[in-house]
Amino acid sequence: MKVIKFGGVALKSVEQIKKVKRIIESNHGDTLIVVSAFDTITDLIIEAGHSAVTTPRTFSEPLNTITTIHLDFLKKLDLKDAAVETEILHKMEELKSILQGVSLIGELTQKTLDRLMVFGEQLSSLILSAYLDVPRVFSEKLIKTDNNYGKANVDFESSYRYIREAFVHFSGKAVAPGYIASTRKGTLTTLGRGGADFSAAIFAAALGARELEIWTNQDGFMSADPTIINKAYAIPAMTYTEAMELSHFGAKVVYPPTLLPVYQMGIPLQIKNICNTEGCGTKVDRGDISSNARPVKGISSISDITLGTIKGLGMVGVSGVSMRLFSAMAKVNTSVIMISQASSENSISFAFDCHHKEEVKEAIHSEFRPEIASGSIHKILFEDNMSIVAIVGEQMKQSTGIAGKLFEALGRGGINTVAIAQGAGEQNISWVVRTPQLRKTLNVVHEAFFLSEYKQLNLFVIGMGTVGRDLLNQLNQQQEKLKKEHRLKIRLAGIANSRKMYFNANGIPFDGYMEALESNGEKSSLDAFTDRVADLNLYNSIFVDCTANESVATLYQRFLENHVSVVAANKIAASSSYENYKMLKNLALRNGVKLLFETNVGAGLPLISTINDLRKSGDKILKVQAVLSGTLNYIFNTISKDIPFSETVRLAKEEGFAEPDPRIDLSGKDVQRKVIILARESGYLCEDEDVTIEPFIPTELFDGEVDTFWKALPKVDADFEKRRQRLESEEKKWRFVGTFENGKGSCSLVEVDKSHPFYDLEGSNNIVLLTTERYKEYPMLIKGYGAGAAVTAAGVFADIIKIANI
């Protein structure tokens, strides 16, 4: 014997019903088919019932719709059985008669509602038995319950006996309505919404079925809610316990009571998707718990939760508090979904369905009124907009470090855990979070336990200049390699320039980001950009600043506070006041995110990371000497008798090394900022005034408009040529050098001879000498490209990869 259950979604259309027939015909051997009401019918019956109470004249509208749906199925399935049509119409008259009675007395009791709601399954089983040409079983005569209308409790002993007696000579196939039962006296009851699953399990257990197969509209139990996590996948196999835990915590795959009968009888349960008949689905049985099984099998969640908390020092050592709490909840027919109690017993937190808040609140205050009056209980809180999340897996009890890994991931994601519970069986850990953080919580946990094929980063990029564009192009070129070699997926979730900004939580194409920005973007605003990143609340978020804008640099604090890592090509923040610099560093450390700005000094050269590594290993930086301006190095390497100083500046601008206003480079301010950053990363408190600048061109050239500067610049050519000739004769070269030692720094144009490490520095390259306690006699030398959009973009790319920890 095999029991197959089809839900309302499997019976929503003629095409689906024909598919059901093919599935049944492919199953050989004795088969009992348990069916729900046709899709939407139960809701229409409830609507009709409530309409009969509130606006009696309107209940005929849903009633007519119900009649039309069933008669249409007869017609479209080409069922020309007059007896079936007559019975449908008879049932509809019976339903109408009950509704008229409800309208007369103006009251709809749960008992009457049960009487109404059985019609859906009665009608669907009638039509299916005729279409399949198999006999019909009357479930209400076989499944016995108490009179707890709406969700009756099953008398398993009597039910199993009646079912076995009814099927003692059975062979072939039959159809039975799910959801329906009756009391010992024959009064109709129901098993609760979703109870058709439960009916199928009762039949399977009573008949010792070889398997219970449930067809729904899901691929089975999923690793997480697929509407939230698009990387969620169907779990091919799990144990009864794992399925029970996931169902309890919100996995709406099967009605939770379904699992008990099949578990007790050891009957395998197979979940299949009617919309994906070739899918493997999920098989639930006793399972083979091996050391190779994943510790965490799945993640589930329940929203619309209220968290109640009772606090009071007078509760410590007092017995019966928990019992009284549960009794008070039971009086208002409300279940406690999760409970968390402090080991000192001075507080108890309990989670329940938010729709029962007012009744629970009144019941709790009534129960503990004496303790509240005496001050033994000094606070009772009720917090709304909460969700419960749970990780489930039988292998968790044999795996160390699961809780540590879980809460480390939550902490790094900036997710505050409001309450925690873990059973001694160690098959689940459940916790409460605020609902706005639910999506991020599920994503963080899903990834932490390797339930995702890829680790994913979400980028928000401001600055579509040369560096920004080069960065996105490099990311586009490396996407497949990162996925293949490092299991890393980088998603562009937001971009902005000075005019427009555009967001897409599902990803903006790297090869079409400018078109997306121009076509779909809205007016750009720094505050709005920051707010949108916070509202999206995506896990593993990184803000990337590819500008040189001071206003953008002020946003870093807000991003770090929202647990968003920051990667900056912009050097303003790191070279701002030491107080601001230190605050940002500490904030990143405290919130478990990264603040990286390697490209602030030396573009793509690993200067800051090398200094950090030296310090972490116990070394001390004693002195920094560096050529840090690719622009100035290009200028002083290009100047010659044929190319005067003013022309070298113009060439630097044309080659893309200099800023549009080259005075920014010629002032030495950029080098000063870089020296300050290196000094701070070396462990020194360094401000602007600690690093002096010695100008090498007349200060009056820095006044006025840039056009005036270009006109006046040739006036210095003669002096530079005279000095250049002397340098050439002495076999020396100019280098603009930044130095920091003994807490003080300087930036100046110096002359170096052939013996100096800076002499052979070519083109726009940078070079840094680090004198440390370990590298004292022979300082560490780092040399390479120090300017250019592509190199800078590559350095930003490298910082992004560091955050992924691959």
N, C-alpha and C positions, 0 to 999 in steps of 0.2 A: 504493500500500500504506500502511495505517495500522496501527500497533501500539497496542493498548489493554491496559493491565494493571489487574487488580482485586486488591486486597489482601484479607487475611482478614476485615477489618471489613466489606468490601463483600459478603462471602459468609457473614455470620453468621446469616442467617435466610432463610426461604423468601421473605418479602416483599422482602428485599434482593436476592435472586437474581432475582426477577421484575423488579425495577428494573434490574438488570444487563442482562437480556434486552431491555428497552425501549431502553436506551442503545445496545446493539449494533445493534438493528434500525433505529435512527435514523441510523446511520452507513452511508452508501452507498459502494460500492466494496470492493476487496479489504481484508480486515481479519484480523489475527492477534490473538487474545485470549490474553493470558498471565495465569495465575491462581496465586494463593498457595493454601496449604492453607486449609480452612475454619477459621474463628475458633476458637481454643483447641486445635486438633488437634496442632500442633507441640509445645505445652507438655505435652500428655497423653502424647505419644510419648516425650519426654525423661523424664517422670515414670516411665513404664513401664520405660524402659531402666535408670534408676538403681535402681528397685525390684527389678529382676531381679538386680542385684548385691548389694544390701544385705539385702533381705527377699524372696527369690524367690517366695514364695507369693502376694505381694500384687500382682504385675505384671498379673495377670488383670483386676483391677478397672479400671484405666485402659484396658486393651485392650477390655474389654466396652463401656465408654463410647464409645470410638472407633467400634466396630462399630455401636452403637445410633444414634449421630449420623448416620452415613452412610446407614444403612437408612431412618431417619426422613426424611431429605431425599428419598430415592427415593419414599417413600410420599406425602409432602406435595406433591411436585412432580408427582405422578400419573405417574411413570415406571414403566410396567409391562413393562419390558424385562428378561426373565429372564437374558439374557446379561450385562447390566450388574450385576445382583444377584449372579450367579455369580462374576463377576470380582472384585467387592468382597469376597465371602467368601473367594475364593482368595487375594487380597492379605492379608486378615486372618490366614489360616492361615500364609502366608509370614512375616508379621510376628511371629506367635506363635512360629514355629519359631526365628527369630533370637533372640528374647528367651529362649527355653528354653536355647539355646546359651550366651547371656551368663550365665544363672543357673548353668549347669554349671561354667563356668570361673571364675566370680566376678570377671570383669573386663570393663569397657566401654571399649574403645579409641576414639579419635576416628574411626578408619576404620569401626568397627562402628556408632558413633553416626550417622555420615553415612549408612550403609546403612539405618538405621532411619528417619531423618528424611525420606528421599525419599518415604515412603509417603503423607504428607499431601498433597503436590502431585499425586502420581499418582492418588489417589482423587478429589480435587476436579476435576481435569481430565477424568477419566473421566465423572463425573456431569454436568459442564457440557457436554461434547461431546454427550452423549445428550440433555440438556434443550434445547440449542440446535439439535440435529440438524445438527451440523457435524463434520467429521473431526478427529481428534486427532493432534497432532504430538508425537513423543517427543524432548523436549529433550536427554535424556542421550545420544542418538546424534549430536547435532549440535554441542553446546557442549563443547569439549575443554579440559581443565585439566591441571595437574601433580597430584602426589599429596599436596599440602599439605591434608590432610583437615581439615574444619571451616571452612576459608575458602580454597578452592583458587584458585590463580592461573590466569587464563584464557589459553589459547593463541589469541589473536585471529585470527591468520592461518589456522590450521586451522579454527577455528570458523566464520569468515566463509565459507570455501570450502565446508564441509559444508552450511551453511544455504542458501547460494545454489544449490547443486546440488539440494537437496531442494525448493526453491520455484521451480525454473526454469519449470515448467508450471503453477504454482499460480494459481488464481483463486477468488474467493469468500471464505469465512470458515473459520477453523480455530481450535482451542483448543490451547494448549501449556502444560505445567506450568512454572512458574518455579522458580528456586532449584536445579534439578537439572542436573548435568553428569556427565562421566566422563573418566577418563584415556585415553590412547591405547590402553591395553590393555583398555578397557571397564569398569574398576572404577568404581563410582558414587562421585561426590564432590558436595559442595555449595558454594555461593558465599557462605556466611555468612548469619547472620540478617538478613533484609531483602533477601536475594539475588534474590528474584523481580523486584524493580525492575531489578536489574542484568541479569537474563536478558532482560527486555523491551528494555532498551537495546541489548544485543548483537544481538538479532533485528532491531531497528530499523536499527542501523548496517549490518548485513550486507545488509539488503534495500533500503537507501536509502529508508526510509519517509519519507513527507511530514511525519509528526508522530508523536511518542510521547505517548500520553495515559495518565496514571497517576491512578487513582481511589483516594482514601484517605478518612480521616475528618476531614481538615483542609481549610480553605478555600484552602490553598496555603502558600507561605512567608509567615510573619507578621512584622510589624515588630518584634515581641518575643514572648516566651512568653505566650500569652493566659491561662494559668493563674496567672500572676503579675501581668500588666498587663492589666486589663480593657479598657483603651483601645487595645490592640494591634489592628491591622487587617491584612488580607491585602494583600500587595504585588502589584499587578496584573502587573508586568513586571520582569524582571531579567535580567542577563547570566549566562552560564555561570559566569564567574569569581565573581560575587557569590553565586550558588547554591552553588558549591563551598566558598567560605569559610564561609558560614553553616552548611552541612552539617558541615564539619569541626569547627566550634565549637558543635555540639550541637543545631542545628535538625533535629529528627527528622521531616522531611517525606519525603525520599527517601533511600535508601541511598547514601552518598557516591560509591562507584565507578560508580553509574549514569550520572553526568554525563559521564565521560570519553568513552565511545563516541559519544554524541550530539553532544558538543562537537566531536570530531574530524571528524565527518561533517556538521556544521552542521544537525542535525535539531532543529527546535523541540520543546521539552518542555512539555506542558501538565499542570499539577497541578489536579485537581478534587476536590470533596468529594461523596462518595456520599450524604451526609445533606443536602446543599444543592445539588442539581443545577442550580439556576438561578444559583448564584454564579459570578462571573467567574473565580475561581481565580487561579493564577499562571502566566504564560507565561515560559519561560526560553529565550532564544536569544542570538544574538551582540549584540543590543541596539543602540540608537541613543543613544550617549552624547552628550547635548547639554548646553549650558550651563544649561538650565532644570531639569535633573535634580537631585534632592536629593542632596547629597554623601553622606549616610549613608542607605543603603537599608534596613538592618535591624540588629538587635541580637540576639546569640545568647549562650548560656552553657552551660557544662559544670560540673556539680557532682561530688562524690566524687573530688576531686583531692588528690594529695599534692604538695607543692612541695619538691623537693630542692635543696640549695645546697652547693656545694663552694667553700671559701675557703682561700686560701693565698698569701702573697707569693711563694712559690717557683714559682707558676704563671706569673708575669709573664714574657712573652717566650719561654715554652716552647711549642714547636709540638706539635701532636698531642693536646692535652688533650681538646678537644671530640671528636675522632675516637675516642679511647679511651672516653670517656663513652658515646657512641652505640653503640660495639661492645659494651660491658658490658651496656647495656640490651637490645641485640638478642639477646644470649646467653640472656636470660631471657624473650625474646619479648614485650617491652614497648615500646610506642611512646612517644616524647617528643612530647607534644601542643604544648608551647610551651617556648621557651628564651630566656633573657635573660642577657646577659653584660656585666659592667662593662667599659668601654672600657680600663681599666688592666689587664684580664685577671686580676685577683686574685680574681675570684669568677664562678661560673657557677650560674645557677638554672635548673631544669628541672622542668616539670610533667608528671605522668603519672597514670594510673588508680590510685587509692588501694588497690585490691584486690591490686596487685602490689608493695606496699611492701616486704614482708620479702625477697622475691627480689631486688628492685632494691637494697635496702640491702646485702645480702650480696654482690651482684655488684660494686657500687661499691667497697666496702671491700676486696674481693679485688683488683680492678684497680689500685687506688691504694695498696696496702699499703706499698710502698717509700717513696712520698712522705709517707705519714702517719707512718711510722717516723722519717723524717729531719726532719720538721717543715716540709717544703715545703708540705704541705697540713695546716693546723692545725685545721680544723673542717669536719665534714660534718653538715649538719642536714637533718631531714625533718619538715616541718610538715603536719599533717593538717587536715581540715575546711576545705579551700580550694575556691574555684571560679574558673573562667576566664570572663571576659566579653570579647566582641569586638564592635566596630562595623565594619560592612562596607559598602563602596560604591566602585565604580570611579571615581565623580566626585570622591572624596576627593583623588586625586592632582592634581586641577586646582583645588582649593580651599584657600586659605591659612587658617590659624588653627583647623583642626579639632582638633588635639591640644590647643591652648591652651584652646579652649572646653570640650573634654571634661574636662580635669583641673581647670579652674576649677569646673565643675559638681560634680565629685566632691568637691573640697575644701570647697565650700559645703555639701555634704550631709554633711560629716563622715566621709567614706569614705576609709579608708586603703588606698592602692594598694601591694601587697606586691611585685609585679614587673611589668614592662612589656615589650612587644615590638612592633615595627613593622617590617614588611618594606619593602625598598627600593621595591617596587612601589606602596606607599602605598594598597593596596586594603583593608587592615584595620589596626586598632590593637587589640591584645589585652592584657589585664592580669589580674592575679590579685588577688582580694579574699578575705577570710574569709567563709565561707558564711553566717554570721548576717547579713552586710551585703548579701547578694546581691539580695534583693527590693528594698531601698532603692536599690541601685546601678542596677538595671534601670529603675526608675521615674525616677530622677534623669536618667539618660542619655536615656531615651525622651523626656522632656520637653525636655531641653536642645537636642535637634536637631529640634524642632518636629514630632516624630512624633505628638504628642498634639494633639487638636483644641483642648483647653483647658489652660491652666495651672491647676494645682489646689493649693489650700492645705488642710491638715488641722488643724483646730482642736481643742484640748483646753481646756475651759472649767471653771473652778471658781468657784462663786458664783452661785446662782440667786435672788438678791435682785432688787430693782427694776432695778439696772443690768444684771445678767446677763440677766434676762428681756427687757428692752428691746433689748439687743444682739442676742439671737437672733431676736427679732421683726423687727428692722430687716434683719438678714441674710436672713431668709426673704422679706421684701418685695422685696429687691434682687437675688435670685438670677438671675432671667431677664435683668435689665438688665446685670448684670455679665458673664454669659455672652455676651450678644448684642453688647455694645459693647466689652468688654475681653477677651473670650475667657478669662475667669477663672471658675473653679468653686471655691466654698468648701464644704468638706465638714466636717461636725461629727462628729469621730471619738471624742470622749469628753467626758462632763459629770459634774459632782459638786456636791453640796451637803453640808451638815454630816452628813447621815444616810446618803446613798447615792451610789454612783458607777456609771456605766455606760459601756461601750466597744463600739464597732462599727466595725471598720476599713473597712467598706463604706459607712458613713455612717448617722447618726442623723437622722431627718426633723426639719427645723426647725419644722414645724407639729405635731409630736407628741412633742417631746423630753421633756416632763414625764411623759407617759404611759409612754414607754419607760423613763425613769428609775425611776418608781414600780413598773412591772410587772417589769422585767428587771434592775434595779439590785442590786448587792451592797453590803455594809456599807462605808461610806466610810472611807478611811484615806489620809492624805497620803503616807505612804511607799509604800503599795500603788499609789496613783494615779501617782506618779512612776515607779515600777518598770514599771508597765503601759505607760506612754508610751514608755519606753526599749525594752521588749520588742517593741512593735509596730514601732518603728523606721521609721515612715512618713516619706517625703520631704516637704519643705516643711511641717514640723510647727511649730505655734505654740501656746504655752501662754498662755492668757488668764486673768488674775487679776482677777475682778470682786468681790473681797472687800476688807475692811479688816483682815484677819487677819494678825497678826505671824508665825504659824507658816507660813502659806502663803508669805509673803515669803521665808522661809528656803529655799524650794525652788528659787529662781531659779538658784542656782549649779549645782545638779544638772542642771537643764534645759539651761542654756547649755553645760555640759560635754558633754552628749549631742547637741549641735548642734541644739537646739530653740530657736527664737526665743521671746522673752517680750514680751507686751504687758500692762502693768499699770495698772489703775485704782487699785490699792493703792499709797499713797505711802510706806509704811513703809521699803521697801528703799532707795529713792532718797534718803530723809532719815535713814537710819541712819548709823552711823559713816562718816566720809569714806573710811576704809580699805576698808570693805565696798563702798561705792558705787563706788569706783575699781576695785576688783577685778572687780566685775560688768561694768563698762564695758569693761575690758581683755579679760576673758574672752570677751565677745560679739565684740569686734573680732578677737581671735586666732582664734576658731572660725568666723568668717565668717557669723555670725548677728546678729540684731537684738535689742536691748533698748530698747523704746520705752515711754514713760510720759507722753505728752503730757497726758493728763487728770489727772495728779497736781496740776497747777496750772491753774486756769481752765477746768476741765471740757473743753468742746469748743473753746475759744479756741486759736489757733495761737501759743502763747507760747514754748514750748521750741523748737519747730521754727524760729521766727523768730530767736531768739537764736542757735541753731546756724548758721543761714544767714548771719547777720551775722558771726559769728566765722570761718566758713569763707571768707568773702569778704575777710577781713583787718581787719575792724572790731574795736574793743575796747569792751566794756561798762564804763562808768564808774559808773553809778548806776542802781539799780532802785527805783522807788516804785510801790506797788500796793495796791489794795483787792482782796483775794483771797478773802474769805469772803462767799459769796452769802448765807449765813445771817445774818451780822452786818449786811450791807448792807440786807437785807430788814428786819431789826429796827429799824435806825436810820432807814430811810425810812418805816416804818409808825407809829412812835411819834408820838403827838399828845396834845392835851388830853383827847381822848375815849378814847384807847387807851393805857393806861399801859404802862410797860416790861414788867412781868410778863406782860401780855396779849399783847404783841408776840412774846415768846418762845414762848408757847403757840401762837399763830397760825403761827409759823415751823415748829413741829413738825407741826401739823395740815396745813400746805401741803406738807410733805415736804422742806423746806429744812434743817431741823435734825435732828440725830441723835435717837434715842429718849431718850438722856440728853443734853440740850442743853448741859450743862456742858462737853462736849468742844469745842463751838463757842465758848462764852463764855470759856473759859480762854485763848483765843488760841494754843493749842498747834498747831492745824491751820494757822493762818496762819504760825506760826514754821517749820513743816515746809516749807511752800510757798516761803517766802523762802530757806530753806537750799537747796532744790532749784534755784531760779532762780540763786542765787549760784554754785552748783557748775557749772551748765550755762553760766554766764557766764565760767567759767574760774578760779574762786577756790576755795581750800581753806577750806571752811567747816564748822564743827562746831556743835552745839547751843549751846555757851557763847558763840559769836560773835554770836548773835541773841537779844537780851533781850526779855522780855515785860513790859509794864506792865499789870497787871490793872485792870479798870474796874468790877468789882463786888467786894464784900468776900470775902476768901479763905475765910472760914468757910463760905460757901455751897457750897464744893467738898468739904466733909467730909460723911460720912454717906451715907444712901441717897437715891435720886432722889426718893422721895416726900417726904422731909424737905426737900429743896431746893425742891420746888414749893410747899410750905407756907410756907417762909421768904422766897421770892422777892418777894412783894408788899411786904415791908418796905423795899425800895429804891425803890419807885415814887415816893414823895414827893420824895426827893432828885433823882431823874432828872427829874421834872416841873419842879422849881425850876430846874434847870440848862437844861432844854429851853426854858423861857420866856425865859431870858436869851439863848440862842442865837437864838431866833426874833426877838427884838427887835434883835439885831445882824445879822440876815439871814445866819446861818451854819448849817452842818449838821455832824453827827457822821460821821466816817468812821474805820473801824478800818484803819489803814495799816501795811503792812509796807515797810521801807526797808532797802536794803543799799548801802553806800558805803565805800570805803577799807578793805575787809576786815572791816567791822563792820555789824551789822544791828539793827533794833529793830522791835517790833510794839506799837502803842499807839493809843488812841483820840484822834484829833486833831479840831480844829475847822477847817473850811474855809469861806471866803467865796465869793461869786459869781465871783470872778476865778480861782478854782482849777479845774483840769480835773476834779477829783473831785466838784465841787459838784452837778452835774446827773445824777449816777449814779443810775439808777432801779432800783426793785425789787430783785432779787437779782443784778444784773449785777456783773461784775468789770471792773476797769480797770488797765492797767499802763502806766507811763511808763518808757521806756528812754532813758537818756542815754548816748550813745556818742561816740567820737571824731568820727564823721561826723554824728551827730544830737545835737550839743552845744547849739547855740543853740535849736533847736526839737526837743525830744525826741520820739521815736516813741511814738505812743499806740495801744494796742490795747484795744478795749472790746467787751463783749458778754455774753451769758448765761454765767454762771460757776457755776451750780448746777442741779441737777435730773437725774434719772435718764436721761431721754431725751437730753439734751445730752451727758452724760458717756458714754452708750452710743455716741452718734454719734462722739465723739472716739476711743473704743476702736476702733470700726469703721474710722475713718480710719487709725489706726496699723496695723491689719491690712492695709489696702490698700497702705500704704507698703511693707510687707514683700514684697508681690507685685511691686513695681517696675513698676506700670502707670501 
